[in-house]
């Protein structure tokens, strides 16, 4: 063997030897208590660099140990733990550093060997909050921050997360206040020490803190308190008028009347009003994370479209957190979630969120009608259902994790939310029709979610349990009813419930107030139901309807409209061209820039402007009015 050849062979031998070495296995989670209490210290005071600094003290025994970073996050329904933001991991024991190795398959797992004579392991690391929205959701600004414990926590493998005890501590920026479902043990200046609790509950108990903070009691005098904890970019955004507070208090009252129970020791809405802090709507059992723009209170007339957010997340305390799909019963945060019942978990929550917002007065009846019309039109025009059943969309949080889609109308996304809403409207009106309007889905809510009042131990369910509960309210073939809508490929959205409620979807040439507000918010104009696309105010094509007029003419969303019928593009120029084409025979010509190329797209369309609205069906009962009416 020549020396050069030998030198080339040695690295290959070493590589083969390394491959042959048995990899450390990630221990499966067992239902056994973790010995001792883990102490977690989070320093959230580095505002200028948006860095969370962690120090964790972990009781250990000598031998192999695997630490896990949470991967599968409840509420996000997928493996979206922000592993790229975890940095600087250093492990030590008795003052000496210990080497760790990442698992080559389960990359959220870190293996270390604990030396003899060591009873405590120290871990130091950072969570690097995104500095730009392109890196992820902003969780720290100069005025506020959000602590999602799943982002700042490591935990030992081999144990059920409900059997691991953690004592969390937090260092806040000077003088800041906070809201959380966590119970405070002591506060010493800006050092907050929380009561020890199990890891599962800790992960489910986020915290919002801010320079500008207000706490509002939404159920004064109640034995089980509910609070609205608001952080904002400035003090002015915190100012809520009495009528606005009354509507939020009515939300709590209407939820209590709907479900007839509560499943929390106390409940805390965490509510951020900011242009910088990332928007969010995320449920937890005894709290929720909510983030909207600063004008929620101060520009009340323009915020109506967003005012079902709190209602949706609050509903999840009953649906999704107390009653949970059986596939969500996993022992820790690195075991995959099963999403097959998200059309109940999220779809029915979407339904109750809209209804509770209307019943409490957070959203007007007209605003609710406009919202339903917009949703019905969108889903009635989803072409992707011809190849992809709605049931399959429950996999989207795993497949896509909410990345933008080039052809969302064809690819489909998390349709189980809103199309799920229409399935539950269908079920609600069917119960009303079959019972002579004596029973409704409200009775299902009380029977299914209202059990075990005061308990917050999760109760799990399967498809058969949902069917059985519906049959207890109103006998019917509910299994076939649901499966035909979940698994079918009908050409339009399941709008039978809307018709049974006494209303139908129609299109006129005038946008509703909700459509106008949505266009203003998105800085775009929606021609989806006429030309088949939406376009930003600067001419950038935002979305093209699959197999619509523009699609058949070859338009795609990576295009800019430069001119309409030889006139420079403006929204009003395109609107005028659509009106003119309705009474004329000439097509609409668009000069389009795609990359470095210009071309003309000809749209032979003469149907006029089309915007969705609801219209009463003459001679039918108005069940929608009954559905939206406040409960007493």
Residue pairs with C-beta under 8 A, 6 or more apart in sequence:
1 9
23 103
23 104
23 105
24 64
24 66
24 101
24 103
24 111
26 66
26 68
26 103
26 106
26 109
26 157
26 334
27 66
27 157
27 158
28 158
29 157
29 158
29 159
29 160
29 161
29 331
29 332
29 335
30 158
30 159
30 160
31 160
31 163
31 331
32 159
32 160
32 163
33 159
33 163
33 165
34 59
34 156
34 159
34 163
34 164
34 165
35 59
35 61
36 59
36 165
37 59
37 165
37 166
37 167
37 196
38 56
38 57
38 58
38 59
38 155
38 164
38 165
38 166
38 167
38 199
39 56
39 57
39 166
39 167
39 169
40 54
40 55
40 56
40 152
40 153
40 166
40 167
40 168
40 169
41 54
41 55
41 56
41 169
41 170
41 171
42 52
42 53
42 54
42 147
42 152
42 168
42 169
42 170
42 171
43 52
43 53
43 54
43 55
43 171
44 52
44 140
44 145
44 147
44 170
44 171
44 172
44 173
44 209
45 171
45 172
45 173
45 174
45 190
46 52
46 53
47 140
47 141
47 142
47 145
47 173
48 142
50 128
50 129
50 130
50 131
50 138
50 139
50 140
50 141
51 126
51 127
51 128
51 129
52 126
52 127
52 128
52 129
52 140
52 147
52 151
52 152
53 124
53 126
54 123
54 124
54 125
54 126
54 127
54 152
55 122
55 123
55 124
56 122
56 123
56 124
56 125
56 153
56 154
57 120
57 121
57 122
58 67
58 120
58 121
58 122
58 123
58 156
59 119
59 120
60 93
60 114
60 118
60 119
60 120
60 121
60 156
61 114
61 119
62 114
62 115
62 116
62 117
62 118
63 113
63 114
64 111
64 112
64 113
64 114
65 111
65 112
65 113
65 114
65 121
65 156
66 103
66 109
66 110
66 111
66 112
66 156
66 157
66 158
67 100
67 109
67 110
67 112
67 123
67 154
67 155
67 156
67 157
68 108
68 109
68 110
68 154
68 155
68 156
68 157
68 332
68 333
68 334
69 81
69 83
69 86
69 108
69 109
69 110
69 153
69 154
70 81
70 108
70 150
70 151
70 153
70 155
70 203
70 333
70 334
71 79
71 80
71 81
71 83
71 108
71 333
71 334
72 78
72 79
72 81
72 330
72 333
72 334
72 335
72 336
72 337
73 80
73 81
73 150
73 333
74 203
74 204
74 328
74 337
75 282
75 283
75 284
75 316
75 320
76 282
76 397
77 337
77 339
77 342
77 397
77 398
78 337
78 397
78 398
78 401
79 336
79 398
80 397
80 401
81 108
81 150
81 151
81 333
82 127
82 136
82 151
83 107
83 108
84 136
85 127
85 128
85 129
85 130
85 136
85 151
86 125
86 126
86 127
86 128
87 125
87 126
87 127
87 128
88 124
88 125
88 126
89 100
89 110
89 123
89 124
89 125
90 97
90 123
90 124
90 125
91 97
91 98
91 99
91 100
91 112
91 121
91 122
91 123
92 98
92 121
92 122
92 124
93 114
93 115
93 118
93 120
93 121
93 122
94 117
94 118
98 112
98 113
98 114
98 115
98 121
99 112
100 110
100 111
100 112
101 110
101 111
101 112
102 109
102 110
102 111
103 109
103 110
103 111
106 334
108 334
109 157
109 334
110 154
112 121
114 121
123 154
125 154
127 151
127 152
129 138
129 139
129 140
129 145
130 136
130 137
130 138
130 139
130 278
131 138
132 138
133 278
136 278
137 278
137 279
137 280
138 276
138 277
138 278
139 145
139 146
139 147
139 148
139 151
139 277
139 278
140 146
141 233
141 274
141 276
141 277
142 211
143 210
143 211
143 212
143 231
143 232
143 233
143 234
143 274
143 276
143 277
144 208
144 209
144 210
144 211
144 212
144 231
144 232
144 233
144 272
144 274
144 277
145 173
145 208
145 209
145 210
146 206
146 207
146 208
146 209
146 270
146 272
146 277
146 280
146 289
147 170
147 206
147 207
147 208
147 209
148 206
148 289
149 168
149 202
149 203
149 205
149 206
150 203
150 333
153 166
153 199
153 202
153 203
155 161
155 164
155 166
155 199
155 332
155 333
156 164
157 332
157 334
159 332
160 331
160 332
161 198
161 199
161 200
161 203
161 331
161 332
161 333
162 198
162 199
162 200
162 201
162 331
163 198
164 198
164 199
165 196
165 197
165 198
165 199
166 196
166 197
166 198
166 199
166 202
167 193
167 194
167 195
167 196
168 182
168 194
168 202
169 191
169 192
169 193
169 194
170 178
170 191
170 192
170 194
170 207
171 190
171 191
171 192
172 178
172 190
172 192
172 209
173 190
173 209
173 211
174 190
175 190
175 211
176 190
176 209
176 210
176 211
176 213
177 209
177 210
177 213
177 215
178 192
178 207
178 208
178 209
178 210
178 213
178 229
179 207
179 208
179 209
179 213
179 215
179 227
179 229
179 231
179 268
179 270
180 205
180 206
180 207
180 208
180 229
180 268
180 270
180 287
181 204
181 205
181 264
181 266
181 267
181 268
181 284
181 285
181 286
181 287
182 194
182 195
182 197
182 202
182 205
182 207
183 194
183 195
183 197
184 192
184 193
184 194
184 195
185 193
185 194
185 195
186 192
186 193
187 193
197 205
201 285
203 333
204 284
204 285
204 286
204 321
205 284
205 286
205 287
206 270
206 282
206 284
206 287
206 289
207 270
208 229
208 231
208 270
208 271
208 272
208 289
209 231
210 231
210 232
210 272
211 231
212 231
212 232
212 233
212 234
212 235
212 237
212 238
213 229
213 230
213 231
213 238
214 229
214 230
214 238
214 240
215 227
215 228
215 229
215 230
216 227
216 228
216 230
216 240
216 245
216 248
217 225
217 226
217 227
218 226
218 227
218 228
218 245
218 248
218 249
218 251
218 252
218 269
219 225
219 226
219 249
219 252
219 253
220 249
224 262
224 264
224 265
224 266
224 267
224 454
225 266
225 267
226 252
226 266
226 267
226 268
226 269
227 266
227 267
227 268
227 269
228 248
228 269
228 271
229 268
229 269
229 270
229 271
230 238
230 240
230 271
230 272
230 273
231 270
231 271
231 272
231 273
231 274
231 277
232 238
232 272
232 273
232 274
232 294
233 273
233 274
233 275
233 276
233 277
233 294
234 294
236 298
237 273
237 294
237 295
237 296
237 297
237 298
238 273
238 297
239 297
239 298
240 297
241 297
241 300
244 297
244 300
246 361
247 360
247 361
247 362
248 310
248 360
248 362
250 359
250 360
250 361
250 362
250 630
251 310
251 311
251 314
251 356
251 357
251 360
251 362
252 314
253 360
254 356
254 359
254 360
254 630
254 631
255 311
255 314
255 315
255 318
255 356
256 262
257 631
257 632
258 352
258 356
258 442
258 445
258 446
258 631
259 318
259 445
259 446
259 449
259 450
260 446
260 450
260 453
261 318
261 446
261 449
261 450
261 451
261 452
261 453
261 454
262 317
262 453
262 454
263 285
263 317
263 318
263 321
263 322
263 452
263 453
263 454
263 455
263 456
264 285
264 286
264 317
264 456
265 286
265 456
266 286
267 286
267 287
267 314
267 317
268 286
268 287
269 287
269 288
269 290
269 310
269 313
269 314
270 287
270 288
270 289
270 290
271 290
271 291
271 292
271 310
272 280
272 289
272 290
272 291
272 292
273 291
273 292
273 293
273 294
273 295
273 296
273 297
274 291
274 293
274 294
275 293
275 294
277 291
278 291
279 291
279 292
279 293
280 289
280 290
280 291
281 288
281 289
281 290
281 291
281 309
281 312
281 313
282 288
282 289
282 313
283 313
283 316
283 317
283 320
283 321
283 349
284 316
284 321
285 317
285 321
285 322
285 456
286 317
286 456
288 310
288 313
288 314
288 316
288 317
289 313
290 309
290 310
290 313
292 303
292 306
292 309
293 303
293 306
295 302
295 303
296 303
296 306
296 307
297 303
302 517
302 520
304 363
304 364
304 367
304 514
304 517
305 367
305 371
305 514
305 517
305 518
305 521
307 357
307 362
307 363
308 353
308 354
308 356
308 357
308 362
308 363
308 371
309 353
310 362
311 352
311 353
311 354
311 356
311 357
311 360
311 362
312 349
312 350
312 352
312 353
313 353
314 353
314 356
315 349
315 352
315 353
315 356
316 349
318 445
318 449
318 450
319 344
319 345
319 348
319 349
319 352
319 449
320 345
320 346
320 349
321 458
322 449
322 455
322 456
322 458
322 459
323 448
323 449
323 458
323 459
323 460
323 461
324 345
324 458
324 459
324 460
324 461
325 338
325 339
325 340
325 341
325 342
325 344
325 345
325 460
325 461
325 462
326 338
326 341
326 460
326 461
326 462
327 337
327 338
327 339
327 340
327 341
328 337
328 338
328 345
328 460
329 458
329 460
330 336
330 337
339 394
339 395
339 397
339 398
340 391
340 394
340 463
341 394
341 461
341 462
341 463
341 466
342 394
342 416
342 420
343 390
343 391
343 394
343 416
343 419
343 420
343 423
343 486
344 420
344 461
344 466
346 414
346 416
346 417
346 420
347 416
347 417
347 418
347 419
347 420
347 421
347 423
347 424
348 420
348 421
348 424
350 417
350 418
350 420
350 421
351 420
351 421
351 424
351 425
351 428
351 441
352 445
354 363
354 368
354 371
354 372
354 421
355 627
355 628
357 363
357 368
358 364
358 365
358 368
358 628
359 628
359 629
359 630
359 631
360 630
361 630
363 371
365 625
365 628
366 513
367 513
367 514
368 628
369 503
369 613
369 614
369 624
370 512
370 513
370 514
370 515
370 613
370 614
371 514
372 498
372 503
372 614
373 505
373 512
373 514
373 612
373 613
373 614
374 512
374 514
374 515
374 518
374 612
375 418
375 421
375 422
376 422
376 493
376 495
376 498
376 505
376 612
376 614
377 505
377 507
377 528
377 529
377 612
378 418
378 528
379 415
379 418
379 419
379 422
379 493
380 492
380 493
380 495
380 505
381 409
381 492
381 528
381 529
381 545
382 409
382 412
382 415
382 419
382 493
383 409
383 410
383 545
383 546
383 547
384 409
384 410
384 411
384 412
384 546
385 412
385 489
385 490
385 491
386 489
386 491
387 489
388 411
388 412
389 486
389 487
389 488
389 489
390 415
390 416
390 419
390 420
390 485
390 486
390 487
391 416
391 486
391 487
392 412
393 412
393 413
393 414
393 415
393 416
393 419
394 416
396 412
396 413
396 414
397 414
400 413
402 413
402 414
405 411
405 413
406 556
406 557
406 558
407 544
407 546
408 543
409 543
409 544
409 545
409 546
410 546
419 493
419 494
422 493
422 494
422 495
422 497
422 498
423 482
423 485
423 486
423 494
423 497
424 441
424 497
425 497
425 498
425 501
425 627
426 481
426 485
426 494
426 496
426 497
426 500
427 441
427 470
427 478
427 481
427 482
427 497
428 440
428 441
428 497
428 627
429 496
429 497
429 500
429 501
429 623
429 627
430 474
430 476
430 481
430 497
430 500
431 439
431 440
431 441
431 443
431 444
431 470
431 473
431 474
431 476
432 439
432 440
432 500
432 623
432 626
433 500
434 474
434 476
435 474
437 621
437 623
437 626
439 473
439 474
440 626
440 627
441 473
442 631
443 473
444 469
444 470
444 473
447 469
447 472
447 473
448 461
448 466
448 469
451 459
452 459
463 479
463 482
466 478
466 482
467 478
467 479
467 482
470 476
470 478
471 478
485 494
495 504
495 505
498 504
498 505
498 614
498 624
499 617
499 620
500 623
501 622
501 623
501 624
501 627
502 616
502 617
502 620
502 621
502 622
502 623
502 624
502 625
503 614
503 615
503 616
503 617
503 622
503 624
504 614
504 615
504 617
505 612
505 613
505 614
505 615
506 612
506 613
506 614
506 615
507 529
507 610
507 611
507 612
507 613
508 610
508 611
508 613
509 579
509 608
509 609
509 610
509 611
510 609
510 611
511 519
511 611
512 611
512 612
512 613
515 526
515 611
515 612
518 526
519 525
519 526
522 536
522 542
523 536
523 537
524 534
524 535
524 536
524 537
524 542
525 534
525 535
525 537
525 571
525 574
525 575
526 534
526 611
527 533
527 534
527 535
527 574
527 578
527 609
528 534
528 543
528 545
528 548
529 610
529 611
529 612
530 549
530 578
530 605
530 607
530 608
530 609
530 610
531 548
531 549
531 550
531 578
531 588
531 603
531 605
532 544
532 545
532 548
532 549
532 550
532 551
533 541
533 542
533 543
533 544
533 545
533 548
533 550
533 555
533 557
534 541
534 542
534 543
535 541
535 542
535 561
535 571
535 574
536 542
537 571
538 560
539 560
539 561
539 562
539 569
540 559
540 560
541 555
541 556
541 557
541 558
541 559
541 560
541 561
542 557
543 557
544 550
544 551
544 555
544 556
544 557
545 551
549 603
549 604
549 605
550 601
550 603
553 601
553 602
553 603
554 601
555 590
555 592
555 601
556 594
558 594
558 595
559 592
559 593
559 594
560 592
560 593
560 594
561 569
561 574
561 590
561 591
561 592
562 568
562 569
562 591
562 592
562 593
562 598
563 569
563 590
563 591
564 573
564 574
564 577
564 588
564 589
564 590
564 591
565 573
565 577
565 588
565 589
566 589
566 591
567 573
574 588
575 609
577 588
578 588
578 605
578 608
578 609
579 608
579 609
581 587
581 588
581 605
581 606
581 608
582 606
582 607
582 608
584 606
585 606
587 602
587 603
587 604
587 605
588 602
588 603
588 605
589 600
589 601
589 602
589 603
590 600
590 601
590 602
590 603
591 598
591 599
591 600
592 598
592 599
592 600
592 601
616 622
